């Protein structure tokens, strides 16, 4: 029997002010009156980590109620946002100074605003990050989804993150029901993976072990882009899961209807969360995860197994940290196709 999960991502809405090229959430908005509320979320157990995401969570007028409830269930909450509603982000941070904020930034000014479809988005985002840091909010950072068009900007953003002393996360172009997108394909693989290799080398030169393990994660993204099998098994639906805006419980946000998509249950229809998590339907979903053909590599599902199977990334980190010290090139992992 599976244990209760430790991590959760709550998709609060599919409403969004951005017009991103890699995501069609904004073309498929949820209806405000249909979205799950803090009352619906009371059924949830306690967690180690909660991610609140969207769409754009800050379109929710009751976001504060959701955050307040989830802080009774978890010591750490991170909100993923575009940063478009700058004052709303700042207001939440004033009320909940332990909150984490992660902004999506897809490149430097021109590239970000092009890819996210709203002029001024980069300036809003960076200004919001700086204001949060000035307020003393510690858990602050931003991330990029790397596509055909912005891998060079990724390196500049990494330098900006170091300058601002903030967290920096990466993801790669992919398709899913969550993004309402099925034609995201990286075609200039040599350029993109080459820039990821530069990022990996930069991270391995950092003095912090956290950066070295992020280098391993980015090696996993190279592997994914090149069509390799996952570096570590996927255990989505075991330690982590997603709730969609209507209350459906899914193992991850990378599912595609054309391959498979199955819910474990709906929090609005259950008396106890355990009735969903330990159900026959949940077991069937976990079995589908074990045979999933997608080989996704996203932080939500990679991070838990990196911790569980720590010896594997640790061996890679140790080997390549030493290689970096002696000026030798980083080794690709064996599952990466040549």
JONOR-V788226 format. One record per residue. N is the residue number from 1. PSI is psi in whole degrees, 0 to 359 (* if undefined). D_LAST is the distance of its C-alpha to the last C-alpha in Angstrom with 2 decimals. Layout:
# JONOR-V788226
N/PSI/D_LAST + N/PSI/D_LAST
This chain:
# JONOR-V788226
1/136/39.77 + 2/147/37.54 + 3/167/38.86 + 4/149/39.63 + 5/159/36.78 + 6/338/36.58 + 7/144/34.73 + 8/144/35.55 + 9/128/34.62 + 10/113/37.51 + 11/99/36.86 + 12/336/40.34 + 13/157/40.22 + 14/9/38.29 + 15/140/40.65 + 16/137/39.07 + 17/346/40.32 + 18/167/36.91 + 19/55/35.31 + 20/142/31.61 + 21/330/29.20 + 22/6/26.59 + 23/133/29.34 + 24/21/32.28 + 25/317/34.29 + 26/339/36.94 + 27/355/37.48 + 28/56/38.11 + 29/147/40.56 + 30/162/42.35 + 31/133/46.12 + 32/317/47.61 + 33/348/50.07 + 34/349/47.42 + 35/146/45.23 + 36/150/45.42 + 37/175/47.82 + 38/324/48.51 + 39/319/50.96 + 40/328/48.25 + 41/353/46.10 + 42/336/48.92 + 43/343/47.81 + 44/151/44.66 + 45/190/44.57 + 46/152/43.80 + 47/164/40.31 + 48/328/38.65 + 49/137/36.85 + 50/127/37.53 + 51/128/35.57 + 52/122/37.67 + 53/189/35.81 + 54/212/36.29 + 55/206/36.44 + 56/106/38.49 + 57/330/40.45 + 58/2/43.01 + 59/343/44.39 + 60/119/45.90 + 61/339/49.48 + 62/22/49.54 + 63/323/46.37 + 64/323/48.60 + 65/320/49.96 + 66/315/46.51 + 67/315/45.54 + 68/316/48.90 + 69/313/48.54 + 70/336/45.00 + 71/345/46.13 + 72/350/48.49 + 73/348/45.52 + 74/143/42.95 + 75/344/43.19 + 76/124/40.15 + 77/131/39.61 + 78/129/37.14 + 79/127/37.61 + 80/129/34.74 + 81/160/36.25 + 82/341/35.90 + 83/6/38.85 + 84/322/40.70 + 85/72/43.81 + 86/310/44.22 + 87/329/47.71 + 88/323/46.88 + 89/313/44.05 + 90/320/46.49 + 91/316/49.19 + 92/317/47.05 + 93/327/46.13 + 94/320/49.85 + 95/330/50.73 + 96/80/47.83 + 97/347/47.00 + 98/4/44.59 + 99/151/42.39 + 100/142/38.76 + 101/127/37.63 + 102/118/34.10 + 103/142/33.95 + 104/118/31.19 + 105/123/30.59 + 106/9/27.89 + 107/185/28.23 + 108/182/31.04 + 109/302/34.26 + 110/315/33.55 + 111/316/30.06 + 112/311/31.16 + 113/329/34.28 + 114/310/32.49 + 115/329/29.89 + 116/356/32.49 + 117/16/35.12 + 118/117/38.02 + 119/137/39.35 + 120/357/40.24 + 121/321/37.78 + 122/313/36.12 + 123/319/39.52 + 124/314/40.77 + 125/311/37.81 + 126/321/38.00 + 127/319/41.77 + 128/316/41.62 + 129/316/39.34 + 130/319/41.71 + 131/319/44.73 + 132/316/43.30 + 133/320/42.65 + 134/330/46.19 + 135/349/47.55 + 136/11/46.05 + 137/121/43.46 + 138/323/40.96 + 139/76/38.17 + 140/142/36.93 + 141/186/33.58 + 142/166/31.34 + 143/163/27.87 + 144/139/25.57 + 145/111/23.54 + 146/130/20.69 + 147/199/20.23 + 148/340/19.51 + 149/353/22.64 + 150/17/23.10 + 151/330/20.21 + 152/321/22.12 + 153/331/25.24 + 154/320/23.58 + 155/322/23.85 + 156/322/27.50 + 157/325/28.23 + 158/318/26.99 + 159/322/29.44 + 160/319/32.10 + 161/319/31.63 + 162/320/32.19 + 163/320/35.20 + 164/355/36.66 + 165/53/35.85 + 166/161/34.23 + 167/149/31.42 + 168/121/28.16 + 169/155/25.84 + 170/153/22.67 + 171/164/21.38 + 172/146/18.93 + 173/126/20.08 + 174/173/20.73 + 175/150/23.35 + 176/165/26.23 + 177/327/29.93 + 178/315/30.60 + 179/352/29.42 + 180/39/30.84 + 181/137/27.71 + 182/12/25.34 + 183/21/23.71 + 184/115/21.71 + 185/129/18.24 + 186/116/16.11 + 187/330/15.37 + 188/63/14.79 + 189/321/11.60 + 190/317/10.99 + 191/313/14.62 + 192/312/14.82 + 193/330/12.02 + 194/320/13.39 + 195/328/16.76 + 196/322/15.83 + 197/322/14.70 + 198/319/18.12 + 199/317/19.81 + 200/316/18.40 + 201/321/19.68 + 202/318/22.96 + 203/323/23.38 + 204/338/22.85 + 205/350/25.56 + 206/155/27.95 + 207/351/30.75 + 208/127/30.47 + 209/328/28.52 + 210/321/28.16 + 211/326/25.94 + 212/320/23.71 + 213/334/23.20 + 214/329/22.53 + 215/319/19.71 + 216/317/18.30 + 217/317/18.95 + 218/330/17.10 + 219/324/14.03 + 220/328/14.51 + 221/322/14.68 + 222/314/11.30 + 223/316/10.04 + 224/314/12.48 + 225/324/11.71 + 226/5/8.11 + 227/16/9.89 + 228/164/9.58 + 229/157/12.94 + 230/141/15.42 + 231/331/15.49 + 232/154/19.18 + 233/150/21.37 + 234/129/23.05 + 235/33/26.80 + 236/141/28.03 + 237/7/31.65 + 238/304/32.38 + 239/345/32.77 + 240/162/32.30 + 241/170/33.13 + 242/147/33.97 + 243/129/37.31 + 244/174/37.47 + 245/345/40.46 + 246/2/42.44 + 247/3/42.04 + 248/139/39.43 + 249/117/37.39 + 250/153/33.64 + 251/329/31.00 + 252/182/28.84 + 253/16/28.60 + 254/6/25.28 + 255/148/26.90 + 256/133/26.97 + 257/326/29.88 + 258/338/27.81 + 259/298/25.93 + 260/150/28.60 + 261/117/31.01 + 262/133/33.82 + 263/148/36.26 + 264/338/37.65 + 265/183/40.97 + 266/129/42.87 + 267/339/44.61 + 268/346/47.50 + 269/2/48.26 + 270/149/48.16 + 271/324/50.94 + 272/147/48.67 + 273/324/44.98 + 274/331/44.82 + 275/332/45.85 + 276/309/42.53 + 277/328/40.25 + 278/21/41.62 + 279/166/42.08 + 280/320/40.91 + 281/320/39.01 + 282/319/37.12 + 283/322/36.20 + 284/321/34.94 + 285/317/32.74 + 286/326/31.27 + 287/322/30.52 + 288/324/28.70 + 289/319/26.66 + 290/335/25.57 + 291/17/24.20 + 292/133/23.04 + 293/358/20.11 + 294/332/19.19 + 295/35/17.17 + 296/154/18.80 + 297/87/18.56 + 298/152/21.87 + 299/326/24.19 + 300/327/26.92 + 301/340/25.09 + 302/320/22.69 + 303/313/25.52 + 304/321/27.71 + 305/335/25.18 + 306/323/24.02 + 307/319/27.72 + 308/317/28.23 + 309/50/25.41 + 310/333/25.87 + 311/328/25.08 + 312/306/21.33 + 313/327/20.89 + 314/320/23.66 + 315/319/21.95 + 316/316/18.84 + 317/312/21.36 + 318/313/23.47 + 319/312/20.81 + 320/337/19.41 + 321/317/22.94 + 322/317/24.03 + 323/320/21.16 + 324/318/22.16 + 325/322/25.79 + 326/12/25.16 + 327/20/23.10 + 328/154/19.81 + 329/150/16.43 + 330/141/15.24 + 331/132/12.76 + 332/152/9.80 + 333/154/10.56 + 334/337/9.34 + 335/354/9.17 + 336/128/6.41 + 337/139/3.76 + 338/*/0.00
